[in-house]
């Protein structure tokens, strides 16, 4: 079991460049910044986007960045100190309970890209609550169709292992990811107008399937949700070995590519 500090460093070294930065680039590409006022970033990680936002805003407004991990925040604060950014504050907060003032921020940006779909509605409701009327709420997330290659082979592995009683869990892994329409309807229910999504297909290529499943991204953030429904470690390892065998047979021990549908949802608070 890795310590929280080690996971924070792994996040900064491995997750940020291959996973987080592509989503942050969508923010820079599609989301205009307010001319003035405060910005809130929810689930700010180790602070890369928050730092960029603060430097762009400078005299125009402050940036507040929240994250539930004190270890990730320690790294973020160190980066801010090195760059001497004065209009940026980091706070330890859960995304579903921010404890911040109502109607306080001209722009609220959230990151829900690491498996937060079960609490997506509660997180977005908090983001909408703290956004100013007329302000913008934006959420980075995975949408339906992401990791389909994984879910397909996991279902086949359960079948081969005579464990189809657990197949419903795999089906939920896929269907729990919202469609673009689901996201836009959620925005509308929370009083966020003109909701729209920008979606980009992203592909990750690994030399072998084993490299993908042992990557920090999967090992630290997705593996447990993909295999954790199985009731014992021996059963999880049995199914995992079968997953690898199926992929290697199909790909003939060649590369393994996995795709996601990265989304940036944007709406305006009434």
N, C-alpha and C positions, 0 to 999 in steps of 0.2 A: 504494500500500500504506500503510495507516494504521499509525501507531506504536502500541505497546502502551499508552502513556499515553493517547493519543486514544481508543482502544477502551475503556479503563476509564471515561473520562469519558462516552462515548456510552452505555456500559452503565448508569451511574448516572443519566444524564439521561433516557434513552429506554426502556431495557429494564426497569428497575426498576418504574416506574409502570404500564406497560401489560402487562407480562408477569410479573415476579417477585411484585409485591404481591398479585395475585389468588391465587397459590399460597400465599403467606404467610398470607393471610386464612383459608385452609382450615386451616392449622396452628392459628391462634388459635381457630377455631371448633370443631375436632374433637379436638384433642390436649391432654389435661390435663398440666399441668406437675407434676414431682415435688414433694413437700412439702419435701424437702431433697436435697442432692447436686449433683453437677456435670452440666452439660449440654454436649454437643458438637454443633456445627453444621458439617456438611461441605459444601463449596462455598457459602460464606457470602456471596460476591459483595462488595458494598460495605457490608455490615454492618447493613442495616436491621433484619432480624429478630433478629440477634444482640443488638443494642442493646436492642430491646424485651424480649427474654428476660432479659437481664442486669438491667434495671430492675425487672422483675417478681420476679426471684429475690432480689435485694438480699442480705440477710443469710442467706438460706436456702442459697445455694450459688453457685458460680462458673460462668461460661460460657466455653468455649473455642470459637473459630470458626476454621475453616481454609479456605483457598482457594489454588489454584495460581498465581494472578496477583498478583505483588508490587505492581503498579500499583493493582489494585482494593483490596488490603489497605491501601495508603497512604491511600486515601480513607476507608476504614472506620476506621482508627486516628485520623484527623483528626476524624471525627464523634464518636468515643468521647471524645477529649480535650476537645472543645467541651462535651459533656454531662457531663464529669467522672465517667464510669462507671468504677468501680474494680474490679469483679468480672468483668471481661471481658478475655480475651487473644486476640489474633489471631496465627495461625501460617501460614506458607507451606507447604502440604502438598498432594500429589497425592491425589485421593480414593481411588485404588486402592492407595496405599501410605502410610498415615498416619504410621507410625512412632511411634505412641502406645501406652501400656501396655494390656495386656489387662484386660478387666473393670473399667474405670475410671469409666464414666459411667452415671448413672441414666437418662438420656434421650439418644438420638442421633438427630439430624434431618439428612437429606441432601437435596440438590437435584440432580436429574438431568433437568432440564426443557429443556436446550439441546443435545440430540442425543447424550447419553452412553449410549444404549441398547446400544451394542456392548460397553461395559465395565460394564454394569449389575450383573451377577452378582459381579464382582470388587469393585466398589464396595460393594455391600450386604454382602458377606462381611467386608470390613474394618470396616464399621459394626457388624456383629454381634459381631465379635471384641472390640472395645473397649467394648461395652456390658456392664454388670453383669448377672449372673444375676438374673432377675426384673425387669430394666429394660426400657425400651421403645425400639424402633427404628422410625423413621418415615421414609418416602421420598416426596418430591414428584416426579412424573414425568408424561410424556405416555403415553397408552394408545391402543390400536388404534382407528382411526376419526378420528384427528387429521390435519388437512391433506388429507383425502380429495379436496377440491375441486382442490387443486394437483396431486396425483398423477394424477387422472383426466385433466386437461387436458394434463399433461406426456406421458402415454401417447399421447393423441390427436395431439399435436404430433410425436412420434417417428414415428407412423404416416404423417402427412401429409408428413414429410420423408424417407420411405422409409428409416427407421433403426430398424426393428422388431428388429433384432439386439440393440439395447440395451434392449428393453422389460423384460427380466428385472430390470434394475437398478431400474426404477421399481416393479416388483412387490415387490422387496425393501424399498424405502423404506417401503411400507405394512405389509408383513408383519413387518418387524423391530420395529415398535412392539408391545409386549406387550399381551395382553388382561388384564383384571382377573384371570381365572383363572390366567394365566401368572405374574402377580406374586404371587398368593397361594401358588402352588406353589413359587416361588422362595424365598419367606420360609420356608415349611415345610422345604424342603431344607436351609436354613441353621440350623435349630433354633429358628426364631422361631414361637411358638405363637399361636393365635387371630388369624391374619392376616386382615385385612379392608381393604377399600378404600372410600374416599369419592370419588365421581366427579361432576364438574360440567362441563357443556358450556359452553364459552366461545366467543363469537363476536367476530370483529374485522371491522369494516366500514371500507373505504377508498373514497375518491371514485372511484378508477380502479385497475385492476390494476397499472399501473406504479408507483403510490404504494406498494402493498403490497410489491412486489419490491425497491423501492429504500429501504424502511424499514430503520432500523438493525437491527431484530430479524432480518429475513431476510438483509440484505446481510452482516452480521457473523457470523451463526450458522447459517443454514440453506441459503443459496444454493449454497455449494460442494458440499454433500452432495446437493442436488437436481439439479445440473447437472454436477458434477465428474467423473462417470463418462464423459462424452464426451471423446474423446482430444485435441481441439484447441480453442483459444479461438474460432476461426472457426465451428466446429461448434456450440459452446455458444451463441454469439450467434445463430446461425441458428435453433436450436431455441427459444431464449428469445424471439426476435421472433415465432416462430410461436405460442408460448404466449400472448403478449400479443394477437396478432391473433385467436386463437380466443376468448379471453375477451371482447374488445371486440365481436366479432361476436355472441356469445351474449347479452351484457349490454347491447348497443347503446350502448357507451361510458358506461354508467351505473356505479353503485357496484359494488364487488367485496367479497363477504363470505366469510370463511374461518373455519372452526370447529375447535376442538380439544376433546379429552376430557381435562381436567385431573384428575389423581388424586392422592390422598394415601393411601398404604399404611401400615398400622400393625400391628406385631406385638410380642410379648413374648418376651424371651430366657429359655430354660429355666434 
